[in-house]
């Protein structure tokens, strides 16, 4: 599995620190990050479709059953052969089964060029992906960040990024989306890297267990 290595000494991270002193505090606390990329593009998209509006555990169970159905690998040929009823039998809703079928149809008809998708720019990839039924802007943005490792994507409507930004900058819930809209130009051209640090603040429990970054820093420094 390919891994994206984000180092605090990278020019991109240093640039973010220079532009945003609050984000710099978080980056300094977290340090280096390693992000495993979902380099099997087809399986990444299928997994995203399965996971829409259900729990992670439910999505994982359905994905595991789909893998069993297809002999251990998510392939275009396997999904072409599988019927809508086969997909429903492993747990997909009828609508999600239709989305998966539309995905493979678009690939077969060369409307979605998954083989060479890494060569396209971000906007072209967003356009190709959102042309598939069931793939919205957020799913396409996650593909850019978590499969292709693109550096300058900010999924403003991602709830995790919103929650973390609300905590880091001390704003009200009603203000957090607009905060990201305002931060977006400041973080360019490294918005994905800012996103990884915001997600990491949740993964490490910072957002859940501390009221503010100031409280976290004071605790780390033994002032509480």
C-alpha positions in Angstrom: 0.0 0.0 0.0 1.3 3.4 -1.0 1.8 5.8 1.9 1.7 9.6 1.9 4.5 11.0 4.2 3.8 14.5 5.6 6.8 15.9 7.5 6.9 19.0 9.6 10.1 20.1 7.8 8.4 19.8 4.3 8.2 23.2 2.5 4.4 22.7 2.2 4.0 22.2 6.0 6.4 25.1 6.7 4.3 27.3 4.3 1.1 26.5 6.2 2.8 27.3 9.5 4.0 30.6 8.3 0.6 31.6 7.0 -1.6 30.4 9.9 -0.2 30.6 13.5 -3.2 28.7 15.0 -2.7 25.8 12.6 1.0 25.9 13.3 0.2 25.2 17.0 -1.7 22.0 16.0 1.0 20.9 13.5 3.7 21.4 16.2 1.7 19.2 18.6 1.0 16.5 16.1 4.3 16.4 14.2 4.8 14.1 11.2 1.9 12.2 9.7 1.7 9.0 7.6 -1.4 8.6 5.5 -2.1 5.2 3.8 -3.4 5.9 0.3 -6.3 3.8 -1.2 -4.4 3.0 -4.3 -6.9 0.5 -5.7 -9.1 3.2 -7.3 -12.1 1.0 -8.2 -12.3 -0.6 -4.8 -11.9 2.9 -3.2 -14.9 4.3 -5.1 -17.1 1.2 -4.5 -16.3 1.3 -0.8 -17.3 5.0 -0.8 -20.6 4.2 -2.4 -21.3 1.4 0.1 -20.4 3.6 3.0 -22.8 6.4 2.2 -25.2 7.2 5.2 -24.4 4.0 7.1 -22.0 3.2 9.9 -18.4 2.2 9.3 -18.9 -1.2 10.8 -22.0 -1.9 8.6 -20.1 -0.7 5.5 -17.1 -2.9 6.3 -19.4 -6.0 6.7 -21.1 -5.3 3.3 -17.7 -4.7 1.6 -16.4 -8.0 3.0 -19.4 -9.9 1.7 -19.0 -8.2 -1.7 -15.3 -9.3 -1.8 -16.4 -12.8 -1.1 -18.9 -12.6 -3.9 -16.3 -11.5 -6.3 -13.6 -14.0 -5.3 -11.5 -11.7 -3.2 -11.0 -8.8 -5.6 -13.2 -5.9 -6.8 -12.9 -5.9 -10.6 -14.8 -4.3 -13.4 -15.4 -7.8 -14.9 -16.6 -9.2 -11.6 -19.0 -6.3 -11.1 -20.3 -6.6 -14.7 -21.1 -10.3 -14.2 -22.8 -9.7 -10.8 -26.5 -9.0 -11.1 -28.3 -6.2 -9.2 -29.9 -9.0 -7.1 -26.4 -10.4 -6.3 -25.3 -7.0 -5.1 -28.5 -6.7 -3.0 -27.9 -10.1 -1.5 -24.6 -9.0 0.0 -26.3 -5.9 1.6 -26.4 -3.1 -0.9 -29.6 -1.2 -1.2 -31.2 -1.2 -4.7 -30.1 2.4 -5.3 -26.5 1.6 -4.3 -26.5 -1.5 -6.5 -27.6 0.8 -9.4 -24.8 3.2 -8.5 -22.2 0.4 -8.7 -23.6 -0.8 -12.0 -23.5 2.8 -13.4 -19.9 3.1 -12.2 -18.7 0.0 -14.2 -20.8 1.1 -17.2 -19.1 4.5 -17.2 -15.7 2.7 -17.0 -16.5 0.3 -19.8 -17.8 3.1 -22.0 -14.6 5.2 -21.3 -16.6 8.0 -19.7 -14.5 7.4 -16.5 -10.9 6.7 -17.2 -9.8 5.1 -14.0 -6.7 3.6 -15.5 -5.2 7.0 -16.3 -7.1 9.1 -13.8 -4.0 10.2 -12.0 -2.9 12.1 -15.1 -5.9 14.5 -15.0 -6.1 17.7 -13.1 -8.4 18.0 -10.0 -11.3 19.7 -11.8 -11.3 17.1 -14.6 -11.3 14.3 -12.1 -14.2 15.9 -10.1 -16.2 16.2 -13.3 -15.6 12.6 -14.4 -16.4 11.2 -10.9 -19.5 13.3 -10.2 -20.9 12.2 -13.6 -21.3 8.7 -12.1 -24.7 8.2 -10.3 -24.3 8.3 -6.5 -21.0 10.1 -6.5 -21.3 13.6 -5.2 -18.7 16.3 -4.7 -17.6 15.0 -1.2 -17.0 11.5 -2.4 -15.0 12.8 -5.4 -13.0 15.1 -3.1 -12.2 12.2 -0.8 -10.9 10.2 -3.8 -8.6 13.1 -4.7 -7.2 13.4 -1.2 -7.2 9.7 0.0 -6.6 7.8 -3.2 -4.5 10.2 -5.4 -2.8 12.1 -2.6 -3.6 15.5 -4.2 -2.2 18.4 -2.1 -4.7 21.2 -2.6 -8.2 19.9 -2.0 -10.4 21.2 0.9 -13.7 19.3 1.4 -15.6 22.2 3.0 -18.6 20.0 3.7 -16.7 17.2 5.5 -18.1 17.0 9.0 -14.8 15.8 10.5 -12.9 18.8 9.1 -15.7 21.1 10.2 -15.7 19.7 13.8 -11.9 20.0 14.1 -11.8 23.5 12.7 -14.5 24.6 15.1 -12.5 23.3 18.0 -9.1 24.6 16.8 -10.3 28.2 16.1 -12.9 28.4 18.9 -16.0 29.2 16.8 -19.6 28.3 17.1 -21.0 25.3 15.2 -23.0 27.6 13.0 -19.8 29.4 12.0 -17.6 26.5 11.2 -18.4 26.0 7.5 -17.9 29.7 6.8 -14.6 29.6 8.7 -13.4 27.0 6.2 -14.6 29.1 3.3 -12.4 31.9 4.6 -9.4 29.7 5.5 -9.4 28.1 2.0 -7.5 30.8 0.2 -5.1 31.2 3.1 -4.2 27.5 3.0 -3.7 27.2 -0.8 -1.9 25.5 -2.4 -1.7 22.9 0.4 -5.3 22.6 1.6 -5.2 18.8 1.7 -2.3 18.9 4.1 -4.2 21.3 6.4 -7.1 18.8 6.2 -4.9 15.8 7.2 -3.8 17.7 10.4 -7.5 18.6 11.2 -8.5 14.9 10.8 -5.5 13.8 12.9 -6.7 16.1 15.7 -9.8 13.9 15.9 -8.0 10.6 15.5 -5.7 11.5 18.4 -8.7 12.5 20.6 -7.7 16.2 20.9 -11.2 17.4 19.8 -13.0 14.9 22.1 -11.0 15.3 25.3 -9.9 19.0 25.4 -12.1 22.1 25.2 -9.5 24.1 23.3 -6.0 23.8 21.9 -4.9 26.1 24.7 -6.1 23.6 27.3 -4.3 20.8 25.4 -1.0 22.8 25.3 -1.3 23.7 29.0 -1.9 20.1 29.8 1.1 19.0 27.8 3.2 21.6 29.5 2.1 20.4 33.0 0.2 23.7 33.8 -3.0 21.9 34.6 
